[in-house]
Every structure is written in C-alpha cells, then in structure tokens.
Amino acid sequence: MLAQGKVADGVHSGGFYVAPTLFGEVPRNHQLACEEVFGPVLPPSRSTRKEDAIELANATESGLLAGV
C-alpha cells in the first residue's frame, strides 16, 4: 500500500467504509487486479503498448473497469 486516506471522524459512524487507498503496481493475476473492488481503491497496472492496455481493460468479467 502506497497511501491511504481517512474517513472523517463521526461522519459515517455505525457503517462500514473503506478509506481511499492507493496500492503499488499489482501483478495482473492478483485478486485486486482481477476482481471488482467496491470502494475507493486503486491497484494500478502498467502497459507499454496500446493493444496491451485494451486487452487488460477487456479482461474483467464485470466490465465495470475504468482507467487512465
């Protein structure tokens, strides 16, 4: 984990919340890269070719992936 934010005290009392979290680059077969995370979590991955990036974006079962 490279960075993690905070949930303000008292704002979400009684609920289950994930603080914004930035991970370092994860392997493409890692659970963070393969499964949808319901929270403000970013597990980046690197691509050197446009075709590779498109293949990576299309490799998810849920299709709810976004990237820059």
N, CA, C and O atoms as CSV, one atom per row, in Angstrom:
chain,resi,resn,atom,element,x,y,z
A,1,MET,N,N,0.856,-1.160,0.000
A,1,MET,CA,C,0.000,0.000,0.000
A,1,MET,C,C,0.908,1.230,0.000
A,1,MET,O,O,1.823,1.339,0.816
A,2,LEU,N,N,0.642,2.149,-0.922
A,2,LEU,CA,C,1.455,3.358,-1.021
A,2,LEU,C,C,0.883,4.516,-0.219
A,2,LEU,O,O,1.627,5.297,0.375
A,3,ALA,N,N,-0.452,4.623,-0.205
A,3,ALA,CA,C,-1.091,5.740,0.511
A,3,ALA,C,C,-2.496,5.346,0.914
A,3,ALA,O,O,-3.143,4.542,0.242
A,4,GLN,N,N,-2.973,5.920,2.028
A,4,GLN,CA,C,-4.335,5.675,2.476
A,4,GLN,C,C,-4.881,6.947,3.090
A,4,GLN,O,O,-4.223,7.600,3.899
A,5,GLY,N,N,-6.103,7.289,2.690
A,5,GLY,CA,C,-6.771,8.460,3.235
A,5,GLY,C,C,-7.475,8.116,4.535
A,5,GLY,O,O,-7.299,7.028,5.084
A,6,LYS,N,N,-8.274,9.059,5.019
A,6,LYS,CA,C,-9.017,8.853,6.260
A,6,LYS,C,C,-10.492,9.170,6.035
A,6,LYS,O,O,-10.840,10.026,5.222
A,7,VAL,N,N,-11.331,8.484,6.751
A,7,VAL,CA,C,-12.751,8.814,6.800
A,7,VAL,C,C,-12.912,9.733,8.005
A,7,VAL,O,O,-12.482,9.396,9.109
A,8,ALA,N,N,-13.531,10.895,7.796
A,8,ALA,CA,C,-13.656,11.879,8.876
A,8,ALA,C,C,-14.379,11.276,10.075
A,8,ALA,O,O,-15.355,10.543,9.914
A,9,ASP,N,N,-13.903,11.583,11.264
A,9,ASP,CA,C,-14.496,11.087,12.498
A,9,ASP,C,C,-15.959,11.496,12.604
A,9,ASP,O,O,-16.293,12.663,12.399
A,10,GLY,N,N,-16.826,10.551,12.919
A,10,GLY,CA,C,-18.235,10.821,13.151
A,10,GLY,C,C,-19.091,10.961,11.914
A,10,GLY,O,O,-20.318,10.952,12.018
A,11,VAL,N,N,-18.489,11.090,10.755
A,11,VAL,CA,C,-19.275,11.290,9.536
A,11,VAL,C,C,-20.048,10.034,9.172
A,11,VAL,O,O,-21.207,10.116,8.766
A,12,HIS,N,N,-19.433,8.898,9.309
A,12,HIS,CA,C,-20.054,7.638,8.903
A,12,HIS,C,C,-20.149,6.676,10.077
A,12,HIS,O,O,-19.924,5.479,9.902
A,13,SER,N,N,-20.466,7.153,11.236
A,13,SER,CA,C,-20.493,6.278,12.401
A,13,SER,C,C,-21.542,5.187,12.234
A,13,SER,O,O,-22.660,5.442,11.787
A,14,GLY,N,N,-21.166,3.993,12.593
A,14,GLY,CA,C,-22.082,2.862,12.527
A,14,GLY,C,C,-22.058,2.120,11.207
A,14,GLY,O,O,-22.723,1.091,11.086
A,15,GLY,N,N,-21.326,2.591,10.214
A,15,GLY,CA,C,-21.287,1.915,8.914
A,15,GLY,C,C,-19.946,1.274,8.659
A,15,GLY,O,O,-19.029,1.368,9.475
A,16,PHE,N,N,-19.841,0.630,7.533
A,16,PHE,CA,C,-18.598,0.000,7.127
A,16,PHE,C,C,-18.078,0.751,5.915
A,16,PHE,O,O,-18.710,0.739,4.858
A,17,TYR,N,N,-16.938,1.401,6.056
A,17,TYR,CA,C,-16.399,2.227,5.000
A,17,TYR,C,C,-14.925,1.939,4.813
A,17,TYR,O,O,-14.213,1.631,5.769
A,18,VAL,N,N,-14.474,2.041,3.579
A,18,VAL,CA,C,-13.081,1.842,3.237
A,18,VAL,C,C,-12.473,3.204,2.937
A,18,VAL,O,O,-13.004,3.953,2.117
A,19,ALA,N,N,-11.379,3.526,3.585
A,19,ALA,CA,C,-10.695,4.782,3.291
A,19,ALA,C,C,-10.078,4.685,1.897
A,19,ALA,O,O,-9.690,3.596,1.475
A,20,PRO,N,N,-9.978,5.809,1.169
A,20,PRO,CA,C,-9.322,5.783,-0.141
A,20,PRO,C,C,-7.918,5.191,-0.007
A,20,PRO,O,O,-7.148,5.592,0.865
A,21,THR,N,N,-7.597,4.240,-0.875
A,21,THR,CA,C,-6.333,3.522,-0.761
A,21,THR,C,C,-5.676,3.390,-2.124
A,21,THR,O,O,-6.333,3.039,-3.104
A,22,LEU,N,N,-4.382,3.671,-2.186
A,22,LEU,CA,C,-3.592,3.522,-3.407
A,22,LEU,C,C,-2.548,2.438,-3.174
A,22,LEU,O,O,-1.702,2.554,-2.287
A,23,PHE,N,N,-2.618,1.396,-3.971
A,23,PHE,CA,C,-1.642,0.317,-3.893
A,23,PHE,C,C,-0.550,0.562,-4.925
A,23,PHE,O,O,-0.737,1.335,-5.865
A,24,GLY,N,N,0.582,-0.094,-4.748
A,24,GLY,CA,C,1.617,-0.092,-5.780
A,24,GLY,C,C,1.160,-1.000,-6.905
A,24,GLY,O,O,0.090,-1.604,-6.819
A,25,GLU,N,N,1.951,-1.104,-7.951
A,25,GLU,CA,C,1.580,-1.951,-9.081
A,25,GLU,C,C,1.378,-3.385,-8.605
A,25,GLU,O,O,2.204,-3.928,-7.870
A,26,VAL,N,N,0.278,-3.988,-9.028
A,26,VAL,CA,C,-0.024,-5.367,-8.647
A,26,VAL,C,C,0.085,-6.267,-9.879
A,26,VAL,O,O,-0.171,-5.813,-10.995
A,27,PRO,N,N,0.460,-7.532,-9.695
A,27,PRO,CA,C,0.506,-8.465,-10.824
A,27,PRO,C,C,-0.896,-8.621,-11.436
A,27,PRO,O,O,-1.897,-8.502,-10.729
A,28,ARG,N,N,-0.964,-8.878,-12.707
A,28,ARG,CA,C,-2.254,-8.969,-13.403
A,28,ARG,C,C,-3.129,-10.113,-12.923
A,28,ARG,O,O,-4.344,-10.083,-13.119
A,29,ASN,N,N,-2.538,-11.115,-12.301
A,29,ASN,CA,C,-3.335,-12.232,-11.796
A,29,ASN,C,C,-3.685,-12.075,-10.322
A,29,ASN,O,O,-4.286,-12.975,-9.737
A,30,HIS,N,N,-3.323,-10.957,-9.713
A,30,HIS,CA,C,-3.619,-10.698,-8.298
A,30,HIS,C,C,-5.113,-10.425,-8.125
A,30,HIS,O,O,-5.759,-9.893,-9.028
A,31,GLN,N,N,-5.653,-10.785,-6.977
A,31,GLN,CA,C,-7.075,-10.596,-6.688
A,31,GLN,C,C,-7.502,-9.136,-6.878
A,31,GLN,O,O,-8.594,-8.876,-7.383
A,32,LEU,N,N,-6.664,-8.194,-6.484
A,32,LEU,CA,C,-7.004,-6.770,-6.647
A,32,LEU,C,C,-7.132,-6.373,-8.107
A,32,LEU,O,O,-7.886,-5.455,-8.431
A,33,ALA,N,N,-6.409,-7.046,-8.997
A,33,ALA,CA,C,-6.465,-6.731,-10.418
A,33,ALA,C,C,-7.574,-7.493,-11.135
A,33,ALA,O,O,-8.044,-7.057,-12.186
A,34,CYS,N,N,-7.994,-8.617,-10.581
A,34,CYS,CA,C,-8.941,-9.500,-11.277
A,34,CYS,C,C,-10.386,-9.343,-10.817
A,34,CYS,O,O,-11.306,-9.674,-11.566
A,35,GLU,N,N,-10.601,-8.851,-9.615
A,35,GLU,CA,C,-11.960,-8.763,-9.083
A,35,GLU,C,C,-12.328,-7.308,-8.820
A,35,GLU,O,O,-11.472,-6.480,-8.510
A,36,GLU,N,N,-13.607,-7.017,-8.947
A,36,GLU,CA,C,-14.077,-5.660,-8.709
A,36,GLU,C,C,-14.015,-5.339,-7.218
A,36,GLU,O,O,-14.459,-6.131,-6.386
A,37,VAL,N,N,-13.474,-4.198,-6.895
A,37,VAL,CA,C,-13.390,-3.733,-5.512
A,37,VAL,C,C,-14.453,-2.656,-5.326
A,37,VAL,O,O,-14.453,-1.651,-6.037
A,38,PHE,N,N,-15.350,-2.860,-4.380
A,38,PHE,CA,C,-16.408,-1.884,-4.123
A,38,PHE,C,C,-15.914,-0.893,-3.079
A,38,PHE,O,O,-16.220,-1.018,-1.893
A,39,GLY,N,N,-15.162,0.072,-3.525
A,39,GLY,CA,C,-14.616,1.080,-2.636
A,39,GLY,C,C,-13.619,1.942,-3.383
A,39,GLY,O,O,-13.266,1.639,-4.523
A,40,PRO,N,N,-13.166,3.003,-2.758
A,40,PRO,CA,C,-12.203,3.912,-3.396
A,40,PRO,C,C,-10.784,3.343,-3.311
A,40,PRO,O,O,-9.943,3.847,-2.567
A,41,VAL,N,N,-10.536,2.283,-4.087
A,41,VAL,CA,C,-9.264,1.571,-4.048
A,41,VAL,C,C,-8.698,1.535,-5.460
A,41,VAL,O,O,-9.413,1.207,-6.407
A,42,LEU,N,N,-7.416,1.871,-5.608
A,42,LEU,CA,C,-6.777,1.851,-6.922
A,42,LEU,C,C,-5.563,0.931,-6.900
A,42,LEU,O,O,-4.570,1.234,-6.238
A,43,PRO,N,N,-5.631,-0.208,-7.628
A,43,PRO,CA,C,-4.463,-1.063,-7.805
A,43,PRO,C,C,-3.934,-0.864,-9.234
A,43,PRO,O,O,-4.404,-1.550,-10.142
A,44,PRO,N,N,-2.983,0.036,-9.469
A,44,PRO,CA,C,-2.552,0.339,-10.836
A,44,PRO,C,C,-1.804,-0.814,-11.487
A,44,PRO,O,O,-1.205,-1.647,-10.807
A,45,SER,N,N,-1.848,-0.848,-12.792
A,45,SER,CA,C,-1.045,-1.789,-13.566
A,45,SER,C,C,-0.477,-1.033,-14.758
A,45,SER,O,O,-1.028,-0.021,-15.191
A,46,ARG,N,N,0.613,-1.534,-15.269
A,46,ARG,CA,C,1.358,-0.819,-16.304
A,46,ARG,C,C,1.207,-1.519,-17.654
A,46,ARG,O,O,1.179,-2.747,-17.731
A,47,SER,N,N,1.112,-0.723,-18.706
A,47,SER,CA,C,1.090,-1.237,-20.072
A,47,SER,C,C,2.041,-0.399,-20.910
A,47,SER,O,O,2.108,0.821,-20.757
A,48,THR,N,N,2.769,-1.054,-21.788
A,48,THR,CA,C,3.692,-0.325,-22.646
A,48,THR,C,C,3.155,-0.160,-24.066
A,48,THR,O,O,3.659,0.656,-24.838
A,49,ARG,N,N,2.128,-0.941,-24.403
A,49,ARG,CA,C,1.530,-0.842,-25.736
A,49,ARG,C,C,0.026,-0.615,-25.605
A,49,ARG,O,O,-0.602,-1.099,-24.664
A,50,LYS,N,N,-0.534,0.110,-26.539
A,50,LYS,CA,C,-1.973,0.389,-26.538
A,50,LYS,C,C,-2.775,-0.907,-26.586
A,50,LYS,O,O,-3.775,-1.036,-25.880
A,51,GLU,N,N,-2.362,-1.851,-27.394
A,51,GLU,CA,C,-3.077,-3.130,-27.524
A,51,GLU,C,C,-3.076,-3.892,-26.203
A,51,GLU,O,O,-4.067,-4.531,-25.850
A,52,ASP,N,N,-1.981,-3.825,-25.487
A,52,ASP,CA,C,-1.866,-4.480,-24.185
A,52,ASP,C,C,-2.832,-3.846,-23.183
A,52,ASP,O,O,-3.479,-4.552,-22.409
A,53,ALA,N,N,-2.929,-2.520,-23.199
A,53,ALA,CA,C,-3.845,-1.815,-22.292
A,53,ALA,C,C,-5.298,-2.164,-22.603
A,53,ALA,O,O,-6.098,-2.347,-21.685
A,54,ILE,N,N,-5.645,-2.259,-23.873
A,54,ILE,CA,C,-7.014,-2.621,-24.272
A,54,ILE,C,C,-7.326,-4.049,-23.839
A,54,ILE,O,O,-8.418,-4.320,-23.338
A,55,GLU,N,N,-6.381,-4.961,-24.025
A,55,GLU,CA,C,-6.581,-6.349,-23.601
A,55,GLU,C,C,-6.784,-6.427,-22.089
A,55,GLU,O,O,-7.650,-7.164,-21.618
A,56,LEU,N,N,-5.998,-5.678,-21.335
A,56,LEU,CA,C,-6.136,-5.648,-19.884
A,56,LEU,C,C,-7.500,-5.101,-19.466
A,56,LEU,O,O,-8.142,-5.652,-18.572
A,57,ALA,N,N,-7.940,-4.028,-20.102
A,57,ALA,CA,C,-9.232,-3.423,-19.764
A,57,ALA,C,C,-10.392,-4.363,-20.077
A,57,ALA,O,O,-11.404,-4.351,-19.376
A,58,ASN,N,N,-10.259,-5.165,-21.106
A,58,ASN,CA,C,-11.330,-6.081,-21.507
A,58,ASN,C,C,-11.271,-7.422,-20.789
A,58,ASN,O,O,-12.135,-8.270,-21.014
A,59,ALA,N,N,-10.277,-7.641,-19.932
A,59,ALA,CA,C,-10.090,-8.938,-19.284
A,59,ALA,C,C,-10.893,-9.095,-18.000
A,59,ALA,O,O,-10.698,-10.073,-17.279
A,60,THR,N,N,-11.783,-8.170,-17.693
A,60,THR,CA,C,-12.573,-8.259,-16.469
A,60,THR,C,C,-13.925,-8.901,-16.758
A,60,THR,O,O,-14.506,-8.672,-17.819
A,61,GLU,N,N,-14.426,-9.697,-15.828
A,61,GLU,CA,C,-15.734,-10.337,-16.002
A,61,GLU,C,C,-16.872,-9.333,-15.835
A,61,GLU,O,O,-17.902,-9.438,-16.502
A,62,SER,N,N,-16.686,-8.371,-14.951
A,62,SER,CA,C,-17.798,-7.453,-14.631
A,62,SER,C,C,-17.922,-6.322,-15.637
A,62,SER,O,O,-19.018,-5.789,-15.812
A,63,GLY,N,N,-16.850,-5.939,-16.301
A,63,GLY,CA,C,-16.910,-4.864,-17.266
A,63,GLY,C,C,-17.054,-3.477,-16.646
A,63,GLY,O,O,-17.367,-2.520,-17.355
A,64,LEU,N,N,-16.836,-3.349,-15.356
A,64,LEU,CA,C,-17.004,-2.078,-14.675
A,64,LEU,C,C,-15.663,-1.415,-14.381
A,64,LEU,O,O,-15.525,-0.729,-13.368
A,65,LEU,N,N,-14.694,-1.605,-15.232
A,65,LEU,CA,C,-13.352,-1.096,-15.032
A,65,LEU,C,C,-13.201,0.286,-15.659
A,65,LEU,O,O,-13.742,0.537,-16.736
A,66,ALA,N,N,-12.487,1.164,-15.013
A,66,ALA,CA,C,-12.166,2.471,-15.569
A,66,ALA,C,C,-10.688,2.709,-15.379
A,66,ALA,O,O,-10.103,2.210,-14.418
A,67,GLY,N,N,-10.073,3.454,-16.266
A,67,GLY,CA,C,-8.648,3.711,-16.126
A,67,GLY,C,C,-8.233,4.932,-16.885
A,67,GLY,O,O,-8.996,5.503,-17.664
A,68,VAL,N,N,-7.006,5.320,-16.641
A,68,VAL,CA,C,-6.437,6.485,-17.326
A,68,VAL,C,C,-5.174,6.052,-18.026
A,68,VAL,O,O,-4.516,6.866,-18.673
